[in-house]
Amino acid sequence: MAKSNDKRVYDIRASAGPGGQECVLAISAESTLLDLHLALLGAFDWRGNYGGQERGAYRIDFATKVYSEGRGSRTALRRVLSLGEAFTCAASDPKLVLECVVLREYEVRSRRHHPKVLDAGGTEHDAKTATWRAQAAMRHEFRDDHVDERSLEFIQGMLVAIVSGPVIMPSRWLGEIAQANQYATIEEAKRAYEGIMRLHNDIASALRTTPEMFVANTTRMLSAGDGAHLVDWNRGYVYGMALGGDEWIVAMRDPEMHSLFEPIAAVMEIASSPEKRTWLHDTKLRGDLARTHGMAAVGIAELWRRRLFPQVETVRRSGPKVSPNAPCPCGSGKKYKRCCSPLRVIES
């Protein structure tokens, strides 16, 4: 069978019911029904079993056809979609039903292999975050035992650790967040890298100049949801620490710094146990942990600054200043500059 070279792209509007979240997703006609389904789930930040969806636990309803139990998973969208087509994508546990419609169909210069969220119902940053999730889901990066390492919370936690600890060159961590092969053009990749560096610099500035605001913003972000944001941020922070290697291990053994890592260790333990994970559903506990994470991050960053840039103690004179041309205090009768001064002239 000859390989298709279809360069068409579909813009699809998806809505989670009346008054619910909505987004517009651009996806290649070469993508499959399963690709579309996973990308939409990622864009809507679905927190269910992606592995089950890949194995066929999904349902896609068109006016005349129904694809479920794995059927049609490899069917290319160019064989199914048409302009103005309406259909429904559904997943369960947790339940999510998306009402979809094809808004437009157009060609691009080269085949687009990665989906892009054009509008997430909020800011441009929201659309970029939804795009990262959609692309990660379509690449099958989400599994039962996998946390989205490029969710906004993961990225922020990772960057907080990077700017707080030992110096790590961007060449070591930038590729961990923005992978060049996910962008259709060099310009897209450039904008993504610039956005990540801006976020890095904003976090560094907030930790250094407005720690109270950093704690407040971190608390608000990590308190939201059912605990998933807190877990993602925490795992991102630990991942960022891992990039620093042994220096973080030495720091954690420091008695002054050791207690600051307790909130991070606590959430790691909670996240590793399905039974304990339900504790994060408690709003008060989640809020307390979120705040302690922000405070710990500020404290760790401050102690690392002291490690990297220790203050030089001021050398104080034990006696009054002596003029270079004054008699030397030792009583030799010579000028101070030619006797005991550290700047004395050595005569030949």
N, C-alpha and C positions, 0 to 999 in steps of 0.2 A: 504493500500500500504506500503510495507516495505521501511524503510528509507535507502537511498543510503549512502554508505560509501566510495565514490570515493575520492581517495587521489591524483588524478592527478592535475597538474598545467599547464596552458598554458602561454607561453611567446608570447606576441602579439606586433608586431611593428606597430605603428600608425604614419601617416604622414599627415600634414595639407597642402597637395599639393606640387608640385615641388618646391624645395628650401625653403619650409616652416619648421616650428617647427616639431620635430620628437621625439618620445619616445618609450621605450620598457616597456611594462606593464606585470607583472606576476600576474595571477589571477586564483583562484580555479575553477576547473571544476564544483563544486557545485553552483557557482554563477549563477545568471540569466542574460538574455540578458539586462534587465534594469540595473542590477548591473554593467555590463560591460560598458554600454553606459554612465552612470553617472560617473563611475570611470575615463573613458577617458576624459570626459568633465572637471572634476576636475583637472586631470593631466595637461591638456592644459590651465588651468586657464580661462575657459570660464566664462564670466560675464553676462550670460543671466538668464532667468526665469527657475530655476531648478524645481520649483513646477509644471510648465507646462510640463516639460519633464516627470516627474513622473506620470502625468495624461495622458500621451500618445502622447505628441507632439514631437515624435522622428521618425526616419526612419533608419532601418538597412537593407541593401541590400546584399544578397548573390547571387551567380550565378543563382540559380533557385528559391529562396524564398525572399519575401519582408515582413518585419515586420514593421508595422506602425499603428498609431492611437490606440496604446495600445496593439495590438495583439502580443502575444509571450513574453510579459513582464516577465512572470514567468517561461519561458522555461529555463531549466538548460543548461549551456554551453556544458556539456558533451553530450547533445542530438543534438547539432548543429555544434560545431566546430570540425575540423579535421586538422591534420598536413598539412601545406602548403595552407590551405584555405585562400582565399582572400575575403574581404567584405568591405562595406562602412558604416560608422556611420555618420549620419547627424543631425544637430540641427539648429534652426533658431532663429533670433532676439537676438543676432547677429548670422549671418550665420557661421557655421563651418562644413566643410566636411572633415572627416578623412578616408584616405585610409589605410586599415588594412590588415595584413597577419599573420597567425599563424606560428611562427618561430620554436617552439619546444614544445613537450609535454613530461612530466616526472612526476614521483611520488615523494611525500615527506613523511616524517614519520607520520605526522598527517595532517588532512585536513587544508588547509590554508584558513582562513575565511576573510582575509583582503588583498586587492591588494597591490602590491609594484612596484614602478617605478624603474627599474634596470638601466635605462639610459635615461636622459632627454636632451641629446645633449650638456651637459655642465659639470659642476663640480659635485662631489659627493653631495655637499650641495644642488645643484639644484635638484638632483634626490630625496633627502630627502624631500625637500619642495614640490615637485610634488606628492610625496607619501602621505604627510599629506593631501593635497587637494583631492587626489583621494579617500582616505579612508573616509574623511569627507563627500564627495559627495555621496559615496556609502552607508553610514550610514544615508543618508537623512538629514544631518545637514543643508544643504543649502535650504533656502526658500526665498520667495519674500521679507520677512521682516528680513532676517537673513544675517549677514555678517560673513564670514568664520573667526571664532575666532582663528584659528590656521594657518592662512596665515602667511608668513614670516613677512610681514609688521605689522600685529597685534601682533605677538610675540615680535618683536623688540620694538614696542611702549610700550607694557606691561612691558617688562624688563627694559626699560629706566625709567619708573615710579617707578618700584620696587627698582632699585639701587639708585634712586635720593631722595627718601622720607624716611619715618620712617622705622625702621628695621622690616622686615617681614621674618620669618623663611622660608627656602625652602619648608618645609613640607606643608606650606599653599598655595604655588603658583605653585610648580613644577607639581603637578598632574593636574593643570588647562591646562597645555600645553601638557604634555606627559602622556597619559592614558595607564596604564599597560596592559589593556585588548586588545589593538590594535596590540600587538606584538606576533609573532608566538613562539618566544623563549625568555628565560631570557636574553640571550646574546644580542638579538636585543634591548630589553628594556634597558639594561645597556648602550649600545652604544648611544641610543637616549638620555637618561638622562645625560650622560657625555657630549654629544654635546650641550645640552641646557645649562648646567652649564658653559661650555667654552664660549658660546655666552654671558651669563650673566656676566662673569668675563671680557671679552673683552670690553663690553659696559661700565662697571664700570671703567676700566682702561682708556678708551678713554675719558670719561667725566672728569676724574680727571687729566690726564696728557697731553692729546692732544685735548683740546676742539675745537680748530680751525679745526682740521681734522674731528672731530665728526660732526661739523656743515656742513662741505663740503660734507661728505659722506651722511648725512641725507638729505641734500638738493637735491643731485643727485638722491637718491632713491625715495624720495617723489614727485619729479618733473616729474617722468616718467609716461607714460600712460595717462589715461583720468581723473585722480583724484581719482581712486579707491584705489591706494596705499596710498595716503594721508589720505583718509577717514579711511582705515583699521588701519593705524598706530595710527591715532588720537583716534579711538575707543579702540584700545589696550591700549593706555596710560591711558585713562579714566578708563578702566577696572582695570588696575594696581593700580590706585589711590583708587578705591573702596575697594581693598583688605586692604588698609591702614586705612580705616574707618575714624573716627572723626578727626584724626590728620591732614588729608588733608583739611578738612573743616575749621579748625582753621587756617591753613597756608594760605588758599585762602583769608581769611579776613584780613591778615596782609597787611597793606598799601605798604610795601616794596616789597611783593611778588605778590600782587593782579594783577598788570598790566601784569605780565609774563604769566598769564593764559588766556589772551585775545585771542591769536591765537587759542588755544585749543577750547575755547568757540565758536569762530567764525566758525570753521570747523564743530563743532557739529551742529550748527544752519543750516549751508549750507547743510549738509548731510541729515538733517531731512526733507528737502523740495525738492520735485522733480523739481520744477521750479528753485530753487537756485542751485541745484546740477549741472545744466548745466554751471554755472559760472566757474566751475573747468576745463571746456574745454579750457578756456583762458590760454594759455601757460604762459604769464607773471604773471597773478594773481596766478596761481598754483605754479610757481617758487618762488614768493614772500612769499606765505604762507608756502611753504616747508622750506625756509630759516628761517623764523621767528619761526617755530616749533623747528628747531635745536638750535637756539639761546635761545629760551625760556627754552628748556630742560636743557641747560648748566647753565643758570641763576638760575633756580629752584634748580638744584642739588647743586650749590655752596651755596645758601642760606640755604638749608637743612643741609649741612655740618656745617655751622656756628651754626645752631640750636642744632645739635647733639653733636658737639665738640667745645663749646665756648672756646676761648683762655683765659688762666689764666693771669691776669694782673701781671706784675712784681712788687714786693714790693721793693721800693727804700728807702734807709736810709735817714733820715733827717739830719744826721751829720756824722762826720768821724767815722771809725770803731774803737772800743775800745778793746784792748787786754784783755783777761780774767784775767791776773795777774796785770794789771794796776790799779792805784787808781780809784775808782768809781767817775764819773763826778759829782755825787750829793754832794760830799764834805764830806762824812761820814768818810773818812779815811780808809775804808775797800777796799779790792780788788773788782774789778768789778764783778768777778764771784761769790763772796759771798755776793753781795749787790743787785744791780738793774738788773743784767743780767737775761734774761729768763731761762738761763741754770744754775742758781746759785745752789750751793750745800746746802741743808737744814741740818744744824747741829742738832744733837740731844741735 
